[in-house]
Amino acid sequence: MKHIQNGMNSPAVRWRRWNRKGWSAFASMRRSVSIGVLAVGMSILMLRTEGAQAQPADTSAVMKTLEILEVGVTGSQTAPTRNAQSFTPLFDRSMQAAAPVQTLEAVLRLAPSVDIRERGAKGMQADISVRGGSFDQTMILLNGIDFTDARTGHQSHALPVDLDCVSGIELIDGVPGVGAYAGAVNIRTTPLYPAYLRFEGSGGQYGYAYANLSGALTPGRFSLFGAASYRRSDGYRHNTDFANTNAYVRATCDGGRAGFFDFQAGLQQRAFGSNGFYAAYNPEQWERTATALTSLRWEKHAGRFAFGASASYRRNADRYDWKRGTALNRHRTDNAGARLWADADWTGGTTTLGGDWGYNHIFSTNLGEKLPQPHGDYTHATERHTGNLWLRHAKRWRKFDVAASGGVSWTPYGTSALWNLSGGWRPTEELRFGVGAWQSMRLPTFTDLYYSSPAQINNLDLTPEKAVTYNVKASYMKDYWSISAQGYYRAGRDIIDWVWRPEMGDDGKGRWHSEQASRLATFGAEATAAYSLPQGFLRRVSFTYGYVTTDRNTEIIARSAMDFMRHKAVLSVGTHFLRRVSLTLTGSFYDRNGSYTYYPVVNDSSVSEVRDFEPYFLLDGRLQWEKGWCRLYADVTNITDTRYCDMGGIPLPGIWCTGGVVVTFGK
């Protein structure tokens, strides 16, 4: 590994494993520090530096070289998940801050593991799928807390955080039990600096405007971080206008003997025109959503032992208009969760015992059981409880590491096994090989079970989807290079999807029926390579590639399970010139499998044709100038003005130019 020097000739020190002592050693150290492999679930929540800038460390097993002169650290272990696997990085703020991206969805679109399917601009409505799975098969975490929406995966990504709050995003591999059938996307928020105030304002085509105010304070053992923003547009075509408001706060406190406390809360309001979003022939749809979430985590260390607990709550309200101004469906979901765990370090390794509980409730105008009396606007409701209990053990010695977890999951559908196995070998400091296998499952959403319409028939007999996944990976980091590759195979059964049944239509044209009659085998491969330099004209070059293919065992017409992203390739180049000017260009190629129904006549579903998804190429760029507390930038997305769609028949924006200013005090 290359050790970056800043006028320091002292030798580097490497921590190979965190202990549970105090962090006072950092406070007086004036030398280059290289932090090695961290255990799964570890994160540094705040780094305070004087005289040098230190970048926040990634969660889990990432190797970084940090340049630290004088450091104070508030650190803690995140609540352990049920897995014994590592993670796949999707975004790193320190490496990709200059990329031409403005939203979480734009960041994830570039990751080879993730398939982002947007219906509108700037992430107003988007589905997050990973490694050939569907949006309902993806768990969404915010700082390790599960905030997945039980009604539908359409709403899981609606989190009240902007990109400036996000320090990193990773795909946590191999979470067994209820929830993460295909994977879990964890979004981490940390402030840019220990104490600062930041304002960002931007505007551009289609009446686009964005304003964001964020900042942090770090007095002693307490830290407070907050952000609020507003984003709006008149829309790039008829009825695609939107308005989005976010507010988010996170506070941490090292209470000494009382333990470490981590609190977060957020609010989001969205309203957007939904031209063709859920029925491609109807241009007058409209939607409004409101999300409120909060969580509290506590952890206490006592010698070789650690204890922790967390509790969380999320409420999501949604109004959908088939014709704008006239409400058709209303929903309100309440999702609560709690987790307890304890672990112990001993000569045989680290052993963890833990459990979690989840509660999902919905009020709706059409989902759930009919209420004896209406509850406000709602006429239906239902609820369910889930739970997981697990025992995990990990051991590392010399160049090898192994881990395993096992337990049981309880759901309304009975009990299921919960297990995970992983291992790694590091022949040199720069090179690592890993293997893993795990079981996963996901419950039917309330939409899967209860949704019915003139075109769809619900199915109350659905049961959980289940899968076993196998994974192999390799990574290499040396000097300015980082290279990784991995392959995976997932054997899924009882796959839930909307299936076309001609015999079910009253008019002889058929209807979609929620079913799970098929098995689905998914194979994928991913590769990444990056070259980064701290100085010079060429600062960063990165290339990523992802490939997915599936094999369904039955000949059925399914709505979504076969519409996966077959090929994705992204090349990003960052340059720096004229002392303070940088230019970053990102070119991405997408090839989606499957086909969709196209409606050439507005408001007429009787005329249609089947079209295959066409491959497309996008080119985005950011030019920026920065000096001290001020930064100016200009973004151009889809420079080639490519015509494309992620969902059938819903065109996404062509070329879109925006510009903005960022002012930061106290950095």
Number of C-alpha atoms within 10 A of each C-alpha: 15 12 17 16 15 12 8 13 9 11 10 16 12 13 12 12 11 13 11 15 11 11 13 11 11 16 14 11 14 14 20 23 23 21 19 18 18 19 18 21 22 20 21 17 23 23 21 20 19 11 9 13 17 20 22 23 23 23 26 21 19 17 18 19 20 18 22 24 21 18 21 19 18 20 17 22 22 24 23 23 23 27 28 30 31 24 22 20 20 20 22 18 19 14 12 16 13 19 22 24 23 15 16 20 24 17 20 20 22 26 24 25 29 24 27 22 20 23 25 28 18 20 18 24 20 23 23 26 25 24 27 26 26 22 24 28 26 26 29 26 22 19 22 20 24 26 24 24 24 25 27 16 23 14 23 24 24 25 23 24 26 21 17 21 22 20 21 24 26 24 24 25 22 31 26 33 29 25 22 24 30 30 25 25 29 23 23 22 22 22 25 25 22 20 18 17 18 20 18 18 18 19 19 17 15 16 12 21 19 20 18 20 19 23 23 23 17 18 10 10 14 14 21 20 24 22 24 21 21 18 20 22 21 18 19 19 14 12 18 23 23 23 19 20 21 20 22 23 22 21 18 23 18 20 13 11 9 11 16 21 20 20 18 21 19 21 21 22 18 20 19 24 25 31 24 24 23 16 18 22 23 19 22 20 25 26 23 19 20 20 22 20 21 20 23 19 22 23 23 22 21 12 11 13 16 17 19 22 21 21 20 21 20 22 19 23 19 18 18 19 18 18 15 17 12 12 14 14 17 21 21 21 24 20 24 21 21 20 22 20 21 20 20 17 18 11 6 11 15 17 19 20 19 22 21 20 17 20 16 19 19 24 26 26 18 20 25 21 15 16 14 8 9 14 13 7 12 20 19 20 22 16 16 13 14 20 20 23 20 23 21 23 20 21 17 16 10 8 12 15 16 20 21 22 24 21 20 18 21 17 16 12 11 10 13 18 16 24 25 25 22 23 21 21 18 17 12 9 14 14 15 18 18 20 20 23 23 26 27 27 25 23 23 22 19 22 18 24 20 18 18 17 10 9 13 19 21 19 16 14 10 19 18 20 20 21 21 21 23 18 20 18 19 18 18 19 19 13 14 14 16 16 18 19 18 19 18 19 20 25 17 23 20 17 21 27 21 20 21 20 18 14 11 16 16 10 9 9 12 15 20 23 23 26 23 19 14 16 19 20 18 19 19 20 21 21 20 19 18 18 16 16 13 10 10 10 14 17 18 20 19 18 20 22 21 24 21 23 18 20 12 16 12 10 7 12 14 18 17 18 20 22 20 23 27 21 19 25 21 22 18 22 19 21 18 19 13 8 11 12 16 20 21 22 20 23 18 19 16 21 17 21 18 18 17 16 16 18 20 14 12 12 15 12 15 10 13 13 10 11 13 13 19 15 15 14 18 20 21 21 23 21 20 19 18 16 10 10 12 14 17 18 20 19 23 20 21 20 16 13 14 15 15 20 20 22 23 24 21 22 18 17 19 16 16 17 17 18 18 18 18 18 16 18 13 12 13
